[in-house]
Amino acid sequence: MTGLDLTGRTAIVTGGSEGIGSAAARAIVAAGGNVVLTARRQEAADAAAAELRGAAVGFAAGGIDESAALRCVEATMSRFGGIDILVNAADRNPSAGPVLDQDYLRFTKTFGVNVWGPILWTSLVTRVWMGEHGGVVINTVSVGGAAGEPAHGLFHAAKAALKHVTEQLALELSPGVRVNAVAPGAVRTPPDQPQSAVAAADHAVPEDIGAAIAFLASDAAGRITGETFVIDGGQRLGDATSFRGGECSHV
């Protein structure tokens, strides 16, 4: 598929050893790209890279560790000669519970990893490569950032902030760098098996999110910037159970 051909392009995927980050790395490699994926531990990064069986390298770098992030960017340049794609998939939610039950430490950790981390990595790849040569940045936000939710209010506030940052950076880095986001809903990954009925008949799996990321990284999305792609199977529309198999009433 010509539009989704990423042959010869190199991506850094933060948080690439599991979940959506891992799915994004797999999708990019499947489209012909090179991937440097990060994890907090080198062993986890190496294991994830080995599973891809392609041009993939693991690198130990925490989401907000500036010195490690710079070393990763420099190592990527040394190995592949450029950085065409950045996927900011590293996230963290240490703040479960009501917002007013949180403390400053959990606040800073939540906003640090989920907001500052993507800003940090985007800044580094822009200074080192994309600012002159162009590229694509893709952030991971959440459908929860658009509404209140009892257990994860602070986390979703951070994701809402990242959505705004995505739009801001799309303006600041235009026209050379496109910046977009994906917003998953409940993702079906063991042991997380969402029970509510959605319009698409089932919840998304990580591969759905990875495919969307590969699309946004490709030339097929060449005119898309500053956008957030929602991938939730229609979760935002509400529980679809009452619309299936019942009688319709008309006013």
Sine and cosine of phi, psi and omega as CSV:
sin_phi,cos_phi,sin_psi,cos_psi,sin_omega,cos_omega
0.00,0.00,0.92,-0.38,-0.17,-0.99
-0.86,0.51,-0.72,0.69,-0.08,-1.00
-0.89,0.46,-0.50,0.87,-0.05,-1.00
-0.98,-0.19,0.30,0.95,0.03,-1.00
-0.98,0.17,0.90,-0.44,0.02,-1.00
-0.94,-0.33,0.37,0.93,-0.01,-1.00
-0.83,0.55,0.76,-0.65,0.04,-1.00
0.99,0.11,-0.03,1.00,0.01,-1.00
-0.98,-0.18,0.50,-0.87,-0.08,-1.00
-0.86,-0.50,0.72,-0.70,-0.01,-1.00
-0.85,-0.52,0.60,-0.80,0.29,-0.96
-0.97,-0.23,0.79,-0.62,0.04,-1.00
-0.87,-0.49,0.95,-0.31,0.05,-1.00
-0.97,0.23,0.54,-0.84,-0.07,-1.00
0.89,0.46,0.58,0.82,-0.14,-0.99
-1.00,0.05,0.12,0.99,-0.05,-1.00
-1.00,-0.02,-0.14,0.99,-0.04,-1.00
-0.38,-0.92,0.23,-0.97,0.13,-0.99
0.83,0.55,-0.68,-0.73,-0.05,-1.00
-0.91,0.42,-0.60,0.80,0.04,-1.00
-0.87,0.49,-0.69,0.72,0.04,-1.00
-0.90,0.44,-0.67,0.74,0.02,-1.00
-0.89,0.45,-0.63,0.78,0.04,-1.00
-0.90,0.44,-0.69,0.72,0.02,-1.00
-0.87,0.49,-0.68,0.73,0.01,-1.00
-0.89,0.46,-0.68,0.73,-0.03,-1.00
-0.91,0.41,-0.61,0.79,0.00,-1.00
-0.93,0.36,-0.68,0.73,0.04,-1.00
-0.89,0.45,-0.66,0.75,0.01,-1.00
-0.88,0.48,-0.49,0.87,0.02,-1.00
-1.00,0.06,0.07,1.00,0.08,-1.00
0.98,-0.19,0.04,1.00,-0.06,-1.00
-1.00,0.08,0.26,-0.97,0.16,-0.99
-1.00,-0.08,0.55,-0.84,-0.05,-1.00
-0.71,-0.71,0.74,-0.67,0.27,-0.96
-0.94,-0.34,0.90,-0.44,-0.04,-1.00
-0.93,-0.36,0.60,-0.80,-0.07,-1.00
-0.93,-0.36,0.44,-0.90,0.15,-0.99
-0.49,-0.87,0.26,-0.97,-0.01,-1.00
-0.93,0.36,-0.50,0.87,0.01,-1.00
-0.93,-0.38,0.67,-0.74,-0.02,-1.00
-0.88,0.48,-0.60,0.80,-0.02,-1.00
-0.88,0.48,-0.68,0.73,0.01,-1.00
-0.92,0.40,-0.65,0.76,0.02,-1.00
-0.90,0.43,-0.70,0.72,-0.01,-1.00
-0.90,0.43,-0.67,0.74,-0.01,-1.00
-0.90,0.44,-0.66,0.75,0.01,-1.00
-0.92,0.40,-0.64,0.77,0.01,-1.00
-0.91,0.42,-0.63,0.77,-0.01,-1.00
-0.90,0.44,-0.56,0.83,-0.01,-1.00
-0.93,0.37,-0.39,0.92,-0.07,-1.00
-0.97,0.25,-0.43,0.90,0.04,-1.00
0.81,0.59,0.63,0.78,0.03,-1.00
-0.58,-0.81,-0.40,-0.92,0.00,-1.00
-0.99,0.15,0.96,0.29,-0.06,-1.00
-0.79,-0.62,0.64,-0.77,-0.01,-1.00
-0.74,-0.67,0.67,-0.75,0.07,-1.00
-0.99,-0.13,0.57,-0.82,-0.02,-1.00
-0.58,-0.81,0.73,-0.68,0.03,-1.00
-0.99,0.16,0.90,-0.43,0.02,-1.00
-0.33,-0.94,0.87,-0.49,0.09,-1.00
-0.95,0.32,0.37,-0.93,-0.11,-0.99
-0.88,0.47,-0.49,0.87,-0.04,-1.00
-0.87,-0.50,0.29,0.96,0.05,-1.00
-1.00,0.06,0.99,-0.14,-0.14,-0.99
-0.89,0.45,-0.66,0.75,-0.02,-1.00
-0.92,0.40,-0.65,0.76,0.04,-1.00
-0.93,0.38,-0.62,0.78,0.03,-1.00
-0.89,0.46,-0.67,0.74,0.02,-1.00
-0.91,0.42,-0.65,0.76,0.04,-1.00
-0.88,0.47,-0.63,0.78,0.02,-1.00
-0.90,0.44,-0.71,0.71,0.02,-1.00
-0.88,0.47,-0.70,0.71,0.01,-1.00
-0.91,0.42,-0.64,0.77,0.03,-1.00
-0.91,0.41,-0.60,0.80,0.05,-1.00
-0.91,0.42,-0.68,0.73,0.05,-1.00
-0.88,0.47,-0.68,0.73,-0.01,-1.00
-0.90,0.43,-0.63,0.77,-0.06,-1.00
-0.98,0.20,-0.69,0.73,-0.17,-0.99
-0.89,-0.46,-0.22,0.97,0.10,-1.00
0.99,0.10,0.08,1.00,0.02,-1.00
-0.02,-1.00,0.22,-0.98,0.06,-1.00
-0.71,-0.71,0.97,-0.25,-0.09,-1.00
-1.00,-0.07,-0.41,0.91,-0.11,-0.99
-0.67,-0.74,0.71,-0.71,0.16,-0.99
-0.83,-0.56,0.83,-0.56,0.07,-1.00
-0.92,-0.38,0.93,-0.37,0.02,-1.00
-1.00,0.01,1.00,0.08,-0.06,-1.00
-0.97,-0.25,-0.16,0.99,0.02,-1.00
-0.93,0.37,0.79,-0.61,0.10,-1.00
-0.55,-0.84,0.13,-0.99,-0.06,-1.00
-0.37,-0.93,0.61,-0.79,0.02,-1.00
-0.75,-0.66,0.99,0.15,0.02,-1.00
-1.00,0.01,0.23,0.97,-0.20,-0.98
-0.81,-0.59,0.65,0.76,0.00,-1.00
-0.90,0.45,0.62,-0.78,-0.01,-1.00
0.91,-0.42,0.06,-1.00,-0.01,-1.00
-0.86,0.52,0.51,-0.86,-0.02,-1.00
-0.85,0.53,-0.66,0.75,-0.07,-1.00
-0.96,0.28,-0.12,0.99,0.08,-1.00
-1.00,-0.03,-0.04,1.00,-0.05,-1.00
-1.00,0.10,0.29,-0.96,0.09,-1.00
-0.86,-0.50,0.08,-1.00,-0.10,-0.99
-0.90,0.43,-0.58,0.81,-0.01,-1.00
-0.90,0.44,-0.72,0.69,0.01,-1.00
-0.93,0.38,-0.56,0.83,0.09,-1.00
-0.87,0.49,-0.76,0.65,-0.05,-1.00
-0.92,0.40,-0.59,0.81,0.05,-1.00
-0.92,0.40,-0.68,0.73,-0.04,-1.00
-0.91,0.42,-0.77,0.64,0.00,-1.00
-0.96,0.26,-0.45,0.89,0.03,-1.00
-0.90,0.44,-0.82,0.57,-0.05,-1.00
-0.94,0.34,-0.67,0.75,-0.15,-0.99
-1.00,0.07,-0.33,0.94,0.00,-1.00
-0.87,-0.49,-0.82,0.58,-0.04,-1.00
-0.91,0.41,-0.62,0.78,-0.01,-1.00
-0.81,0.58,-0.81,0.58,0.05,-1.00
-0.86,0.50,-0.58,0.81,0.05,-1.00
-0.90,0.43,-0.69,0.72,0.00,-1.00
-0.86,0.51,-0.79,0.61,-0.05,-1.00
-0.91,0.42,-0.62,0.78,0.02,-1.00
-0.91,0.42,-0.64,0.77,0.04,-1.00
-0.87,0.49,-0.70,0.71,-0.04,-1.00
-0.91,0.42,-0.75,0.66,-0.04,-1.00
-0.93,0.36,-0.47,0.88,0.05,-1.00
-0.93,0.37,-0.72,0.70,-0.01,-1.00
-0.91,0.41,-0.62,0.78,-0.11,-0.99
-0.99,0.13,-0.57,0.82,-0.12,-0.99
-0.58,-0.81,-0.82,0.57,-0.20,-0.98
-0.92,0.40,-0.51,0.86,-0.01,-1.00
-0.84,0.54,-0.55,0.83,-0.01,-1.00
-0.99,-0.13,-0.57,0.82,-0.16,-0.99
-0.95,-0.30,-0.17,0.99,-0.03,-1.00
1.00,0.06,0.17,-0.99,0.01,-1.00
0.25,-0.97,-0.19,-0.98,-0.06,-1.00
-0.71,-0.70,0.71,-0.70,0.10,-0.99
-0.87,-0.49,0.73,-0.68,0.00,-1.00
-0.77,-0.63,0.85,-0.52,0.03,-1.00
-0.98,-0.19,0.39,-0.92,0.08,-1.00
-0.93,-0.37,0.89,-0.46,0.04,-1.00
-0.93,-0.37,-0.59,-0.81,-0.05,-1.00
-0.32,-0.95,0.55,-0.84,0.09,-1.00
-0.90,0.43,-0.38,0.93,0.03,-1.00
-0.91,0.42,-0.31,0.95,0.02,-1.00
-0.94,0.33,-0.14,0.99,-0.03,-1.00
-0.98,-0.19,-0.04,1.00,-0.05,-1.00
-0.42,-0.91,0.31,-0.95,0.05,-1.00
-0.95,0.30,0.44,-0.90,0.00,-1.00
-0.40,-0.92,0.78,-0.62,-0.23,-0.97
-0.86,0.52,-0.66,0.75,-0.21,-0.98
-1.00,-0.04,-0.34,0.94,-0.16,-0.99
-0.73,-0.68,0.63,0.77,-0.09,-1.00
-0.87,0.49,-0.69,0.72,-0.04,-1.00
-0.94,0.35,-0.66,0.75,0.05,-1.00
-0.86,0.50,-0.72,0.70,-0.01,-1.00
-0.94,0.35,-0.50,0.86,0.11,-0.99
-0.89,0.45,-0.64,0.77,0.04,-1.00
-0.91,0.42,-0.65,0.76,0.01,-1.00
-0.93,0.38,-0.58,0.82,0.09,-1.00
-0.90,0.44,-0.63,0.77,0.06,-1.00
-0.89,0.45,-0.64,0.77,0.01,-1.00
-0.91,0.41,-0.56,0.83,0.08,-1.00
-0.87,0.49,-0.68,0.73,0.05,-1.00
-0.91,0.42,-0.67,0.74,0.04,-1.00
-0.86,0.51,-0.63,0.78,0.05,-1.00
-0.84,0.54,-0.72,0.69,0.00,-1.00
-0.92,0.39,-0.64,0.77,0.02,-1.00
-0.89,0.45,-0.72,0.69,-0.01,-1.00
-0.93,0.38,-0.51,0.86,0.06,-1.00
-0.87,0.49,-0.59,0.81,0.06,-1.00
-0.96,0.27,-0.74,0.67,-0.08,-1.00
-0.90,0.43,-0.55,0.83,-0.09,-1.00
-0.98,-0.17,0.01,1.00,0.03,-1.00
-0.94,0.34,0.43,-0.90,-0.04,1.00
-1.00,-0.04,-0.04,1.00,-0.16,-0.99
-0.97,0.24,-0.51,0.86,-0.06,-1.00
-0.88,-0.48,0.83,-0.55,0.09,-1.00
-1.00,0.01,0.66,-0.75,-0.01,-1.00
-0.77,-0.64,0.87,-0.50,0.01,-1.00
-0.70,-0.72,0.06,-1.00,0.03,-1.00
-0.64,-0.76,0.41,-0.91,0.20,-0.98
-0.92,-0.40,0.60,-0.80,-0.03,-1.00
-0.82,-0.57,1.00,-0.03,0.03,-1.00
-0.96,0.29,0.46,-0.89,0.23,-0.97
-1.00,-0.04,-0.55,-0.84,0.09,-1.00
-0.91,0.42,0.80,-0.61,-0.05,-1.00
-0.96,-0.29,0.73,-0.69,-0.07,-1.00
-0.99,0.10,1.00,-0.05,0.06,-1.00
-0.72,-0.69,0.73,-0.69,0.05,-1.00
-0.85,0.53,0.70,-0.72,0.03,1.00
-1.00,0.00,0.15,0.99,-0.03,-1.00
-0.99,0.16,0.95,-0.30,0.02,-1.00
-0.82,-0.57,1.00,0.05,-0.04,-1.00
-0.82,0.57,0.62,-0.79,-0.11,-0.99
-0.98,-0.21,-0.36,0.93,-0.08,-1.00
-0.93,0.36,0.52,-0.85,0.02,-1.00
-0.99,0.11,0.72,-0.70,-0.01,-1.00
-0.86,-0.50,0.28,-0.96,-0.11,-0.99
-0.89,0.46,-0.51,0.86,-0.03,-1.00
-1.00,0.10,0.17,0.99,0.04,-1.00
0.98,0.18,-0.36,0.93,0.04,-1.00
-0.38,-0.93,0.37,-0.93,0.04,-1.00
-0.97,0.26,0.31,-0.95,0.02,-1.00
-0.93,0.37,0.42,-0.91,0.17,-0.99
-0.92,-0.40,0.29,-0.96,-0.04,-1.00
-0.80,0.59,-0.54,0.84,-0.01,-1.00
-0.89,0.45,-0.51,0.86,0.07,-1.00
-0.90,0.44,-0.66,0.75,0.00,-1.00
-0.94,0.35,-0.66,0.75,0.03,-1.00
-0.87,0.49,-0.65,0.76,0.02,-1.00
-0.90,0.45,-0.64,0.77,0.03,-1.00
-0.91,0.42,-0.63,0.78,0.03,-1.00
-0.90,0.43,-0.69,0.72,0.03,-1.00
-0.88,0.47,-0.64,0.77,0.05,-1.00
-0.88,0.48,-0.75,0.66,-0.02,-1.00
-0.90,0.44,-0.45,0.89,0.02,-1.00
-0.98,0.19,-0.26,0.97,-0.16,-0.99
-1.00,-0.06,0.16,-0.99,0.05,-1.00
-0.92,0.40,-0.35,0.94,0.03,-1.00
-0.89,0.46,-0.38,0.92,0.03,-1.00
-0.96,-0.28,0.43,0.90,-0.13,-0.99
-0.88,0.48,-0.30,0.95,0.01,-1.00
-0.94,-0.33,0.28,0.96,-0.04,-1.00
-0.94,-0.34,0.87,-0.50,0.09,-1.00
-0.47,-0.88,0.53,-0.85,0.00,-1.00
0.97,0.24,0.26,0.97,-0.07,-1.00
-0.96,-0.28,0.39,-0.92,0.11,-0.99
-0.86,-0.51,0.89,-0.46,0.00,-1.00
-1.00,0.02,0.90,-0.43,0.03,-1.00
-1.00,0.07,0.78,-0.62,-0.01,-1.00
-0.76,-0.65,1.00,0.07,-0.10,-0.99
-0.71,-0.70,0.19,0.98,0.01,-1.00
0.90,0.43,0.31,0.95,-0.04,-1.00
1.00,0.05,0.29,0.96,-0.02,-1.00
-0.83,0.56,-0.63,0.78,-0.03,-1.00
-0.90,0.43,-0.33,0.94,-0.04,-1.00
-0.97,0.24,-0.25,0.97,-0.02,-1.00
0.95,-0.30,0.07,-1.00,-0.01,-1.00
-0.93,0.37,0.84,-0.54,-0.09,-1.00
-1.00,0.09,-0.06,1.00,-0.10,-0.99
-0.83,0.56,-0.68,0.73,-0.08,-1.00
-0.94,0.35,-0.20,0.98,-0.01,-1.00
-0.99,-0.13,-0.01,1.00,-0.09,-1.00
-0.92,-0.39,0.81,-0.59,0.15,-0.99
0.96,0.28,0.17,0.98,-0.01,-1.00
-0.93,-0.36,0.05,-1.00,0.02,-1.00
-1.00,0.08,0.60,-0.80,0.04,-1.00
-1.00,-0.04,0.69,-0.72,0.09,-1.00
-0.95,-0.32,0.62,-0.79,-0.04,-1.00
-0.86,-0.52,0.65,-0.76,0.04,-1.00
-1.00,0.01,0.00,0.00,0.00,0.00
